[in-house]
């Protein structure tokens, strides 16, 4: 039997969201809660797990993490309040913000190829 992976969304302080993937959900969530999981979750403490999806492979989890990150961006509407996938920084450079918005809009139009 192959290893199971998970994609998850954490709601953090200040109405911010962190999207990640892991093969050990309990350990990874605890790392985020302890402030050692990611730079974003050390700056904005996680409040609760709001979404969880099982994946059959790491590749599938990584692809879904990127798509879910962009979907959350479309819902939240602020690139500074969303981190995950290929967009992990809490304070993103301007080029990353622009690319993130372009990718979110492409996803909305059904044009994003990951």
N, C-alpha and C positions, 0 to 999 in steps of 0.2 A: 504494500500500500504506500502511495506517495505521500509526502508531507503536505499538510493543509496550510494554506495561507489565508490571511484575513486583511481586508481593507477596512479602515475605521475612520470615523470622524469624531473629534473631540470638540465640544463647545468650551471655549476658554473665557477668561475674564475679558470684560470690555466688548462682549458680543463678537469675539474673534473665533476662528475655526482652524483647527489643525487636522490635516488628512495624512494618514500614514498607512503602511502595510507591515505585516510581521508574520512569522510562523509561530510565535509564542505570545499570544495576546495578553495573558495575565501579567507576564514579566514586563512587556513593553508598556502597558498602561501604567503599571506601578512606577516604571522609570519616569514617565511623563509626570505623574503625580508627585514624585520625589524631586522633580526639577532637573533630572539628568537625562531625559529622553531626547530632547531636541532644544536648540536655542530658542525657538519660538515658544515652546511650552515652559521653558525656564523663565521667560519674560512675562508670559501670560498664563497663569496657572489654570490647568484644566478644571472645569466644573463638572462635566459629565460626558459620558459616551452617548452620542446621539444617533450613530449609524454604524452598522456592522454588516459586512458581506464576506462570505466564504469564497475562496478561489482555489482552483486545482493546481496552480503553479505560481512560482515567483513572478514569472513573466506576465501572466494574466493579472496578478495583483498589482504590479507596477503600472501596467497599462490602465487598469481601472482607477488606481490612485490618481493618475494624471487627469483622467476624464472627470472623476468626482471632484477634484480640486477646481476644475474649471466650472463645473455645474454649481458648486457652492459659491464661487465668485459671482456667477450670474444671479444667484439668489441674494447674496449679501450686497453686491454692488460696490465693493471697496477693496482694491488689491492689497491694502495694508492690513486688512482684517482676515486674510486667508493665506495659509501656508500649507504646502504639501507637494508631493511629487517633484516635478522639475522646478518648482517655485518655493523653495524652503525658507528663504530669508525673511526675517521679521521686517526689515527695512530694505526693500528691494531697490537695486539700481534702476534708473529710468528706463533703460533698454529692456530689462526684465518685465517691468510693469507694462510697457507697450506690447511686448510679445504675449504676455499673459492675457491682456484684453483682446488682442487680435485672435488668439486661439479660442478664447471663450466665445467670441462672436462667430468664428468659423464653426465651432461645435453647435451653436444655436441654429445656424443655417444648414447644418448637416454636411459641412465641407471639411471637417477636421479629420485628418488621417494620422493615426498614431501607430 
